[in-house]
Amino acid sequence: MSFLPKVVTLFGLALLAHAGYSAHEHTILFSNTSISAISALPHDIIIETLFSVLVVSIGLVLGAEKLKPISWRDWAGEIERDGGARNPYMALEERYNFWDIRAKRKEFADWMRGDVDVVKE
């Protein structure tokens, strides 16, 4: 991150801290009074909060690295060349197939009756 985005982000964070402190002070000040209509936050604190969040976001976006183009073909080729160790879909490719429950029940029943001498694997 270069110098300008750091300064912009720091300025936005300072504004955000000031808005949070102002909201806290306003809440403390009006919590002791019996007037409940004034207890809502003033518009200037709300605007300062929104502006500071916008400034922080701009500073973070300006300081981010440039995006690199994504090519699925290149990524998949790189994964295949590495042997698939980094493949996030490896668990899906190596999962067990579905069992045929009826065939397994029939094998078990035949085994229980003693019809089959050797159990198939």
C-alpha atoms as an extended CHARMM CRD file, in Angstrom:
* protein
*
       121  EXT
         1         1  MET       CA              0.0000000000        0.0000000000        0.0000000000  PROA      1               0.0000000000
         2         2  SER       CA              1.4460000000        3.3460000000       -0.9560000000  PROA      2               0.0000000000
         3         3  PHE       CA              1.4890000000        6.4660000000        1.1590000000  PROA      3               0.0000000000
         4         4  LEU       CA             -1.7160000000        8.1830000000       -0.0620000000  PROA      4               0.0000000000
         5         5  PRO       CA             -4.1020000000        5.2340000000        0.5530000000  PROA      5               0.0000000000
         6         6  LYS       CA             -2.6320000000        4.7660000000        4.0270000000  PROA      6               0.0000000000
         7         7  VAL       CA             -3.2680000000        8.4250000000        4.8560000000  PROA      7               0.0000000000
         8         8  VAL       CA             -6.8150000000        8.2940000000        3.4710000000  PROA      8               0.0000000000
         9         9  THR       CA             -7.5650000000        5.1160000000        5.4460000000  PROA      9               0.0000000000
        10        10  LEU       CA             -6.0720000000        6.5620000000        8.6310000000  PROA      10              0.0000000000
        11        11  PHE       CA             -8.0910000000        9.7710000000        8.2050000000  PROA      11              0.0000000000
        12        12  GLY       CA            -11.2800000000        7.7480000000        7.7090000000  PROA      12              0.0000000000
        13        13  LEU       CA            -10.5520000000        5.6520000000       10.7950000000  PROA      13              0.0000000000
        14        14  ALA       CA             -9.9830000000        8.8140000000       12.8420000000  PROA      14              0.0000000000
        15        15  LEU       CA            -13.3200000000       10.1840000000       11.6410000000  PROA      15              0.0000000000
        16        16  LEU       CA            -15.0060000000        6.8830000000       12.4680000000  PROA      16              0.0000000000
        17        17  ALA       CA            -13.5170000000        6.8780000000       15.9710000000  PROA      17              0.0000000000
        18        18  HSD       CA            -14.7030000000       10.4760000000       16.4720000000  PROA      18              0.0000000000
        19        19  ALA       CA            -18.2080000000        9.5800000000       15.2980000000  PROA      19              0.0000000000
        20        20  GLY       CA            -18.3060000000        6.6060000000       17.6590000000  PROA      20              0.0000000000
        21        21  TYR       CA            -17.1260000000        8.7530000000       20.5710000000  PROA      21              0.0000000000
        22        22  SER       CA            -19.6840000000       11.4410000000       19.7210000000  PROA      22              0.0000000000
        23        23  ALA       CA            -22.4690000000        8.8500000000       19.6110000000  PROA      23              0.0000000000
        24        24  HSD       CA            -21.3350000000        7.4790000000       22.9630000000  PROA      24              0.0000000000
        25        25  GLU       CA            -21.2260000000       10.9440000000       24.5440000000  PROA      25              0.0000000000
        26        26  HSD       CA            -24.6470000000       11.8120000000       23.1340000000  PROA      26              0.0000000000
        27        27  THR       CA            -26.1040000000        8.5900000000       24.5250000000  PROA      27              0.0000000000
        28        28  ILE       CA            -24.5680000000        9.1730000000       27.9620000000  PROA      28              0.0000000000
        29        29  LEU       CA            -25.6530000000       12.8160000000       28.0320000000  PROA      29              0.0000000000
        30        30  PHE       CA            -29.2870000000       12.1400000000       27.1980000000  PROA      30              0.0000000000
        31        31  SER       CA            -29.6820000000        8.8900000000       29.1530000000  PROA      31              0.0000000000
        32        32  ASN       CA            -30.0020000000       10.8760000000       32.3920000000  PROA      32              0.0000000000
        33        33  THR       CA            -32.7810000000       13.1390000000       31.1420000000  PROA      33              0.0000000000
        34        34  SER       CA            -36.4660000000       12.3130000000       31.0720000000  PROA      34              0.0000000000
        35        35  ILE       CA            -36.9160000000       13.5460000000       27.4930000000  PROA      35              0.0000000000
        36        36  SER       CA            -36.9040000000       10.4510000000       25.2800000000  PROA      36              0.0000000000
        37        37  ALA       CA            -37.5920000000       12.2610000000       21.9820000000  PROA      37              0.0000000000
        38        38  ILE       CA            -34.1330000000       13.8560000000       22.0000000000  PROA      38              0.0000000000
        39        39  SER       CA            -32.3600000000       10.5410000000       22.6400000000  PROA      39              0.0000000000
        40        40  ALA       CA            -32.1560000000        9.6800000000       18.9270000000  PROA      40              0.0000000000
        41        41  LEU       CA            -28.7670000000       10.3600000000       17.3600000000  PROA      41              0.0000000000
        42        42  PRO       CA            -28.4130000000       13.7330000000       15.6530000000  PROA      42              0.0000000000
        43        43  HSD       CA            -28.0980000000       13.8040000000       11.8910000000  PROA      43              0.0000000000
        44        44  ASP       CA            -24.5590000000       15.1850000000       11.9600000000  PROA      44              0.0000000000
        45        45  ILE       CA            -23.2640000000       12.1170000000       13.8260000000  PROA      45              0.0000000000
        46        46  ILE       CA            -25.0250000000        9.7920000000       11.3820000000  PROA      46              0.0000000000
        47        47  ILE       CA            -23.6340000000       11.7020000000        8.3920000000  PROA      47              0.0000000000
        48        48  GLU       CA            -20.1380000000       11.7070000000        9.9000000000  PROA      48              0.0000000000
        49        49  THR       CA            -20.3220000000        7.9430000000       10.4280000000  PROA      49              0.0000000000
        50        50  LEU       CA            -21.4450000000        7.2730000000        6.8630000000  PROA      50              0.0000000000
        51        51  PHE       CA            -18.8190000000        9.6340000000        5.4460000000  PROA      51              0.0000000000
        52        52  SER       CA            -16.0440000000        8.0250000000        7.4970000000  PROA      52              0.0000000000
        53        53  VAL       CA            -17.0410000000        4.5340000000        6.3470000000  PROA      53              0.0000000000
        54        54  LEU       CA            -16.9800000000        5.7900000000        2.7590000000  PROA      54              0.0000000000
        55        55  VAL       CA            -13.5080000000        7.3430000000        3.2240000000  PROA      55              0.0000000000
        56        56  VAL       CA            -12.1420000000        4.1500000000        4.8060000000  PROA      56              0.0000000000
        57        57  SER       CA            -13.5690000000        2.0870000000        1.9390000000  PROA      57              0.0000000000
        58        58  ILE       CA            -12.0070000000        4.3820000000       -0.6490000000  PROA      58              0.0000000000
        59        59  GLY       CA             -8.6370000000        4.1940000000        1.1120000000  PROA      59              0.0000000000
        60        60  LEU       CA             -8.7550000000        0.3940000000        1.2270000000  PROA      60              0.0000000000
        61        61  VAL       CA             -9.7550000000        0.1170000000       -2.4290000000  PROA      61              0.0000000000
        62        62  LEU       CA             -6.9970000000        2.5080000000       -3.5200000000  PROA      62              0.0000000000
        63        63  GLY       CA             -4.4180000000        0.5310000000       -1.5500000000  PROA      63              0.0000000000
        64        64  ALA       CA             -5.4470000000       -2.9080000000       -2.8060000000  PROA      64              0.0000000000
        65        65  GLU       CA             -3.3350000000       -4.7780000000       -5.3170000000  PROA      65              0.0000000000
        66        66  LYS       CA             -4.3800000000       -4.7760000000       -8.9330000000  PROA      66              0.0000000000
        67        67  LEU       CA             -6.6530000000       -7.6540000000       -9.8560000000  PROA      67              0.0000000000
        68        68  LYS       CA             -5.2540000000      -10.3900000000      -12.0220000000  PROA      68              0.0000000000
        69        69  PRO       CA             -7.2980000000      -11.9200000000      -14.8260000000  PROA      69              0.0000000000
        70        70  ILE       CA             -8.7050000000      -15.3440000000      -14.0670000000  PROA      70              0.0000000000
        71        71  SER       CA             -8.3730000000      -18.1170000000      -16.6110000000  PROA      71              0.0000000000
        72        72  TRP       CA             -9.9810000000      -21.4000000000      -15.5620000000  PROA      72              0.0000000000
        73        73  ARG       CA             -8.0280000000      -23.3240000000      -18.1920000000  PROA      73              0.0000000000
        74        74  ASP       CA             -4.6540000000      -22.0950000000      -16.9180000000  PROA      74              0.0000000000
        75        75  TRP       CA             -5.5960000000      -22.7830000000      -13.2930000000  PROA      75              0.0000000000
        76        76  ALA       CA             -6.8290000000      -26.3000000000      -14.0410000000  PROA      76              0.0000000000
        77        77  GLY       CA             -3.6980000000      -27.0400000000      -16.0870000000  PROA      77              0.0000000000
        78        78  GLU       CA             -1.5240000000      -25.8630000000      -13.2230000000  PROA      78              0.0000000000
        79        79  ILE       CA             -3.4260000000      -28.1170000000      -10.8060000000  PROA      79              0.0000000000
        80        80  GLU       CA             -3.0050000000      -31.1110000000      -13.1260000000  PROA      80              0.0000000000
        81        81  ARG       CA              0.7430000000      -30.4650000000      -13.5240000000  PROA      81              0.0000000000
        82        82  ASP       CA              1.1540000000      -30.3730000000       -9.7370000000  PROA      82              0.0000000000
        83        83  GLY       CA             -0.4270000000      -33.7990000000       -9.4660000000  PROA      83              0.0000000000
        84        84  GLY       CA             -3.6940000000      -32.6260000000       -7.9820000000  PROA      84              0.0000000000
        85        85  ALA       CA             -2.3940000000      -31.9850000000       -4.4560000000  PROA      85              0.0000000000
        86        86  ARG       CA             -3.9720000000      -28.5060000000       -4.3990000000  PROA      86              0.0000000000
        87        87  ASN       CA             -7.1660000000      -29.5730000000       -6.1490000000  PROA      87              0.0000000000
        88        88  PRO       CA            -10.1280000000      -28.3700000000       -4.0510000000  PROA      88              0.0000000000
        89        89  TYR       CA            -12.4030000000      -30.8490000000       -5.8370000000  PROA      89              0.0000000000
        90        90  MET       CA            -10.2850000000      -33.9250000000       -5.0060000000  PROA      90              0.0000000000
        91        91  ALA       CA            -12.7820000000      -35.1570000000       -2.4150000000  PROA      91              0.0000000000
        92        92  LEU       CA            -15.5470000000      -35.0960000000       -5.0100000000  PROA      92              0.0000000000
        93        93  GLU       CA            -13.4640000000      -36.9820000000       -7.5630000000  PROA      93              0.0000000000
        94        94  GLU       CA            -12.3830000000      -39.7380000000       -5.1590000000  PROA      94              0.0000000000
        95        95  ARG       CA            -15.6000000000      -40.3880000000       -3.2700000000  PROA      95              0.0000000000
        96        96  TYR       CA            -17.2180000000      -43.7930000000       -3.0410000000  PROA      96              0.0000000000
        97        97  ASN       CA            -19.9960000000      -44.7430000000       -5.4130000000  PROA      97              0.0000000000
        98        98  PHE       CA            -23.5020000000      -45.3730000000       -4.1910000000  PROA      98              0.0000000000
        99        99  TRP       CA            -24.1500000000      -48.8230000000       -2.8270000000  PROA      99              0.0000000000
       100       100  ASP       CA            -26.8450000000      -51.0290000000       -4.2830000000  PROA      100             0.0000000000
       101       101  ILE       CA            -28.7050000000      -51.7410000000       -1.0620000000  PROA      101             0.0000000000
       102       102  ARG       CA            -30.8770000000      -54.4970000000       -2.5380000000  PROA      102             0.0000000000
       103       103  ALA       CA            -27.8530000000      -56.3840000000       -3.8450000000  PROA      103             0.0000000000
       104       104  LYS       CA            -26.0820000000      -56.0230000000       -0.4920000000  PROA      104             0.0000000000
       105       105  ARG       CA            -29.1820000000      -57.3150000000        1.3250000000  PROA      105             0.0000000000
       106       106  LYS       CA            -29.3670000000      -60.2620000000       -1.0410000000  PROA      106             0.0000000000
       107       107  GLU       CA            -25.6640000000      -61.0450000000       -0.5030000000  PROA      107             0.0000000000
       108       108  PHE       CA            -26.1290000000      -60.8600000000        3.2520000000  PROA      108             0.0000000000
       109       109  ALA       CA            -29.2300000000      -63.0590000000        3.1760000000  PROA      109             0.0000000000
       110       110  ASP       CA            -27.4180000000      -65.6230000000        1.0130000000  PROA      110             0.0000000000
       111       111  TRP       CA            -24.4790000000      -65.5560000000        3.3850000000  PROA      111             0.0000000000
       112       112  MET       CA            -26.7440000000      -66.0220000000        6.4160000000  PROA      112             0.0000000000
       113       113  ARG       CA            -28.4310000000      -69.0180000000        4.7440000000  PROA      113             0.0000000000
       114       114  GLY       CA            -25.0450000000      -70.4240000000        3.9020000000  PROA      114             0.0000000000
       115       115  ASP       CA            -25.6560000000      -70.4150000000        0.1430000000  PROA      115             0.0000000000
       116       116  VAL       CA            -22.4330000000      -68.5620000000       -0.5760000000  PROA      116             0.0000000000
       117       117  ASP       CA            -19.1290000000      -69.9990000000        0.5830000000  PROA      117             0.0000000000
       118       118  VAL       CA            -16.8890000000      -67.0450000000       -0.2780000000  PROA      118             0.0000000000
       119       119  VAL       CA            -17.9120000000      -63.4840000000        0.5010000000  PROA      119             0.0000000000
       120       120  LYS       CA            -17.4890000000      -61.1290000000       -2.4560000000  PROA      120             0.0000000000
       121       121  GLU       CA            -15.5950000000      -57.9470000000       -1.9030000000  PROA      121             0.0000000000
